[in-house]
Amino acid sequence: MAEIAYELGNSLYINLTNRCTNACEFCIRKTEKGVGYDLWLDREPDTREIIAALKEKDPLKYEEVVFCGYGEPLLRIKEVVEVARWLKEIGVKKVRINTNGLANRYHGRNILPELKGLVDIISISLNAQDAETYQKVSRSRYGQEAYAEVLKFIEESKKYIPEVVVTVVRWEGVDVEEAKKVAERMGVKLRVREFYGN
């Protein structure tokens, strides 16, 4: 059985789904080693199974608990909300979500109000400085419209989540300096991720 809860450093990660609306060129799923755990789920765990897996690891031992596996966690917004609520109830101080920023488009509604008070940090994959580069790198099912959707999601996140961070991976065609300017204009932090290959 694949790992539902796994640790990296002083963070505990939650692997909810292997589904994603993007097929990024640099995705860790394409690397031989991945993150050192088997994260390929035979089926998606329900809320009860996710909480049971977290209890085994004792979430209170970690600096933060992060929704991030081999897929886009916010495709499963109901489970994210239920598990995040439980984490806050038991006293977890910091809950983070790593997302591609396309959940509102996927669900056809604004899901961010549901995360208010439950999520402390959201890390959104900006991935590029413009729509054309974004699509080359991210290969989103939403095509050229995807980048604008991500920008809207970033703006909306600021209303509901205390800390909003955007990320780009150093990759051919990605202009990190221009991406920094996009982040600055939006008033959010930018984190540059290095690609280490496989």
C-alpha positions, 0 to 999 in steps of 0.5 A: 500500500502506498504511503498516505502520510510521509515525513520529509525533514521536520514536516509531515506530508499528506498524499491524498490523490495521484490526479492532477490537472497539469502534466508539468515537465519537471514533475517529481512523479517523472523522476526515478526516485521521487521523494523516496516513498511509494506514493502511487495510490491504488485508490484514494483514501477517505477522510477516516483512513487519512486521519488514521495514517496521520495518527500513526505518525503523531502530527504534533511532533512536526513543525508543519503538516503539508497537503502534498503528494503525487497529485493536486490535493485541492481536487479533493477539497472536501477531504482537505477541509475535514482533515485540516479541521481535525488537525487544528482541533488536535492543536497542529500549529501550521498547516500548509497546502502545495497546489497548482492554483487551478482548483477553482477552475476544476470545481467551478466555484471559489473553494478558498473561503472553505480553507479560512482558519484551517490553512496557514500557508498556501504555496502556489505553483506560478511556474512561469512569467507568462501564459505561453511559457506556463503552458509549455512547462505545465501542460495544463488541461486548461490550455492558455487560459490556465495561467490567468486562472492561477493568477486569479487564484493567487489574488483570491488566496490573499483574502483567506489565507495568512501566508501566500507563497508562489513558486517557480522551478528553474527550467528552460524558458522560465525567466525567474527575474520576470516571475519575481516581478509578477510576484512583487506586483501581486504582493506575494513571496516567490520561492525558486525551486531548483530542479535536481533531475532523477 
